[in-house]
Amino acid sequence: MWFAFKRILLLLVFAAIAYCLWPRESSLRTFQPAELATLETEASKFVAAKNVVPMAVTHYKILDTQYKVPPLTAIRMAFDMSRAASVFRSAPDVSDQEKALPWLESYFASLKSVMKGRFDATTASKLQLQEWTLRFDRERNSELAAAWSEKMAFLYGMSAKEFLPSASKFVRAAKQADEKRWAESEASLLESYTAVKILVKPKSANATN
């Protein structure tokens, strides 16, 4: 019986290794809007509560299931993004918020590598930080749609103007999340990501990112 148990354990180890190392076609374009909206809403709840570990787990799920990032890379990226969000949300002022940049740079460098992206990781990090800053700055919140569109356009290699219709829905979702109206926020995110999906859907086998 012990021999049978060892064989099963060995098979499980090999299966886990194969799962981690099996090649994947990672892409920012193949996400499922409904699933992504649900996971993003879940992540927002953990960000609001400053729960870093559950936040990281949810980010891992997003990277694994929606963008097909290899597991070991997804673990590192999930930690980087969760740490960046935690540092940002705990910062008392703008200068301290910039301490999130190293974690964001690590995240986007990994994203660029795994997606074979053409964007600059440092610039992407600054755009993400700008988005977060505007989201929580009530005096400049009206600039959030443009900032989100700029970031999305930069990552996908498109124009910011193309993302503005979906940006308005994203901004609405962000406001609802800040007010803890989670169901409404998820519905708004679904609208936003459905519009993005139509916009960025691969047109050919040679599509990048």
Secondary structure as a PSIPRED ss2 file (coil, helix, strand):
# PSIPRED VFORMAT (PSIPRED V4.0)

   1 M C   1.000  0.000  0.000
   2 W H   0.000  1.000  0.000
   3 F H   0.000  1.000  0.000
   4 A H   0.000  1.000  0.000
   5 F H   0.000  1.000  0.000
   6 K H   0.000  1.000  0.000
   7 R H   0.000  1.000  0.000
   8 I H   0.000  1.000  0.000
   9 L H   0.000  1.000  0.000
  10 L H   0.000  1.000  0.000
  11 L H   0.000  1.000  0.000
  12 L H   0.000  1.000  0.000
  13 V H   0.000  1.000  0.000
  14 F H   0.000  1.000  0.000
  15 A H   0.000  1.000  0.000
  16 A H   0.000  1.000  0.000
  17 I H   0.000  1.000  0.000
  18 A H   0.000  1.000  0.000
  19 Y H   0.000  1.000  0.000
  20 C H   0.000  1.000  0.000
  21 L H   0.000  1.000  0.000
  22 W C   1.000  0.000  0.000
  23 P C   1.000  0.000  0.000
  24 R C   1.000  0.000  0.000
  25 E C   1.000  0.000  0.000
  26 S C   1.000  0.000  0.000
  27 S C   1.000  0.000  0.000
  28 L C   1.000  0.000  0.000
  29 R C   1.000  0.000  0.000
  30 T C   1.000  0.000  0.000
  31 F C   1.000  0.000  0.000
  32 Q C   1.000  0.000  0.000
  33 P H   0.000  1.000  0.000
  34 A H   0.000  1.000  0.000
  35 E H   0.000  1.000  0.000
  36 L H   0.000  1.000  0.000
  37 A H   0.000  1.000  0.000
  38 T H   0.000  1.000  0.000
  39 L H   0.000  1.000  0.000
  40 E H   0.000  1.000  0.000
  41 T H   0.000  1.000  0.000
  42 E H   0.000  1.000  0.000
  43 A H   0.000  1.000  0.000
  44 S H   0.000  1.000  0.000
  45 K H   0.000  1.000  0.000
  46 F H   0.000  1.000  0.000
  47 V H   0.000  1.000  0.000
  48 A H   0.000  1.000  0.000
  49 A H   0.000  1.000  0.000
  50 K C   1.000  0.000  0.000
  51 N C   1.000  0.000  0.000
  52 V H   0.000  1.000  0.000
  53 V H   0.000  1.000  0.000
  54 P H   0.000  1.000  0.000
  55 M H   0.000  1.000  0.000
  56 A H   0.000  1.000  0.000
  57 V H   0.000  1.000  0.000
  58 T H   0.000  1.000  0.000
  59 H H   0.000  1.000  0.000
  60 Y H   0.000  1.000  0.000
  61 K H   0.000  1.000  0.000
  62 I H   0.000  1.000  0.000
  63 L H   0.000  1.000  0.000
  64 D H   0.000  1.000  0.000
  65 T H   0.000  1.000  0.000
  66 Q H   0.000  1.000  0.000
  67 Y C   1.000  0.000  0.000
  68 K C   1.000  0.000  0.000
  69 V C   1.000  0.000  0.000
  70 P C   1.000  0.000  0.000
  71 P H   0.000  1.000  0.000
  72 L H   0.000  1.000  0.000
  73 T H   0.000  1.000  0.000
  74 A H   0.000  1.000  0.000
  75 I H   0.000  1.000  0.000
  76 R H   0.000  1.000  0.000
  77 M H   0.000  1.000  0.000
  78 A H   0.000  1.000  0.000
  79 F H   0.000  1.000  0.000
  80 D H   0.000  1.000  0.000
  81 M H   0.000  1.000  0.000
  82 S H   0.000  1.000  0.000
  83 R H   0.000  1.000  0.000
  84 A H   0.000  1.000  0.000
  85 A H   0.000  1.000  0.000
  86 S H   0.000  1.000  0.000
  87 V H   0.000  1.000  0.000
  88 F H   0.000  1.000  0.000
  89 R H   0.000  1.000  0.000
  90 S H   0.000  1.000  0.000
  91 A C   1.000  0.000  0.000
  92 P C   1.000  0.000  0.000
  93 D C   1.000  0.000  0.000
  94 V H   0.000  1.000  0.000
  95 S H   0.000  1.000  0.000
  96 D H   0.000  1.000  0.000
  97 Q H   0.000  1.000  0.000
  98 E H   0.000  1.000  0.000
  99 K H   0.000  1.000  0.000
 100 A H   0.000  1.000  0.000
 101 L H   0.000  1.000  0.000
 102 P H   0.000  1.000  0.000
 103 W H   0.000  1.000  0.000
 104 L H   0.000  1.000  0.000
 105 E H   0.000  1.000  0.000
 106 S H   0.000  1.000  0.000
 107 Y H   0.000  1.000  0.000
 108 F H   0.000  1.000  0.000
 109 A H   0.000  1.000  0.000
 110 S H   0.000  1.000  0.000
 111 L H   0.000  1.000  0.000
 112 K H   0.000  1.000  0.000
 113 S H   0.000  1.000  0.000
 114 V H   0.000  1.000  0.000
 115 M H   0.000  1.000  0.000
 116 K C   1.000  0.000  0.000
 117 G C   1.000  0.000  0.000
 118 R C   1.000  0.000  0.000
 119 F C   1.000  0.000  0.000
 120 D C   1.000  0.000  0.000
 121 A H   0.000  1.000  0.000
 122 T H   0.000  1.000  0.000
 123 T H   0.000  1.000  0.000
 124 A H   0.000  1.000  0.000
 125 S H   0.000  1.000  0.000
 126 K H   0.000  1.000  0.000
 127 L H   0.000  1.000  0.000
 128 Q H   0.000  1.000  0.000
 129 L H   0.000  1.000  0.000
 130 Q H   0.000  1.000  0.000
 131 E H   0.000  1.000  0.000
 132 W H   0.000  1.000  0.000
 133 T H   0.000  1.000  0.000
 134 L H   0.000  1.000  0.000
 135 R H   0.000  1.000  0.000
 136 F C   1.000  0.000  0.000
 137 D C   1.000  0.000  0.000
 138 R C   1.000  0.000  0.000
 139 E C   1.000  0.000  0.000
 140 R C   1.000  0.000  0.000
 141 N H   0.000  1.000  0.000
 142 S H   0.000  1.000  0.000
 143 E H   0.000  1.000  0.000
 144 L H   0.000  1.000  0.000
 145 A H   0.000  1.000  0.000
 146 A H   0.000  1.000  0.000
 147 A H   0.000  1.000  0.000
 148 W H   0.000  1.000  0.000
 149 S H   0.000  1.000  0.000
 150 E H   0.000  1.000  0.000
 151 K H   0.000  1.000  0.000
 152 M H   0.000  1.000  0.000
 153 A H   0.000  1.000  0.000
 154 F H   0.000  1.000  0.000
 155 L H   0.000  1.000  0.000
 156 Y H   0.000  1.000  0.000
 157 G C   1.000  0.000  0.000
 158 M C   1.000  0.000  0.000
 159 S C   1.000  0.000  0.000
 160 A H   0.000  1.000  0.000
 161 K H   0.000  1.000  0.000
 162 E H   0.000  1.000  0.000
 163 F H   0.000  1.000  0.000
 164 L H   0.000  1.000  0.000
 165 P H   0.000  1.000  0.000
 166 S H   0.000  1.000  0.000
 167 A H   0.000  1.000  0.000
 168 S H   0.000  1.000  0.000
 169 K H   0.000  1.000  0.000
 170 F H   0.000  1.000  0.000
 171 V H   0.000  1.000  0.000
 172 R H   0.000  1.000  0.000
 173 A H   0.000  1.000  0.000
 174 A H   0.000  1.000  0.000
 175 K H   0.000  1.000  0.000
 176 Q H   0.000  1.000  0.000
 177 A H   0.000  1.000  0.000
 178 D H   0.000  1.000  0.000
 179 E C   1.000  0.000  0.000
 180 K C   1.000  0.000  0.000
 181 R C   1.000  0.000  0.000
 182 W H   0.000  1.000  0.000
 183 A H   0.000  1.000  0.000
 184 E H   0.000  1.000  0.000
 185 S H   0.000  1.000  0.000
 186 E H   0.000  1.000  0.000
 187 A H   0.000  1.000  0.000
 188 S H   0.000  1.000  0.000
 189 L H   0.000  1.000  0.000
 190 L H   0.000  1.000  0.000
 191 E H   0.000  1.000  0.000
 192 S H   0.000  1.000  0.000
 193 Y H   0.000  1.000  0.000
 194 T H   0.000  1.000  0.000
 195 A H   0.000  1.000  0.000
 196 V H   0.000  1.000  0.000
 197 K H   0.000  1.000  0.000
 198 I H   0.000  1.000  0.000
 199 L H   0.000  1.000  0.000
 200 V H   0.000  1.000  0.000
 201 K C   1.000  0.000  0.000
 202 P C   1.000  0.000  0.000
 203 K C   1.000  0.000  0.000
 204 S C   1.000  0.000  0.000
 205 A C   1.000  0.000  0.000
 206 N C   1.000  0.000  0.000
 207 A C   1.000  0.000  0.000
 208 T C   1.000  0.000  0.000
 209 N C   1.000  0.000  0.000
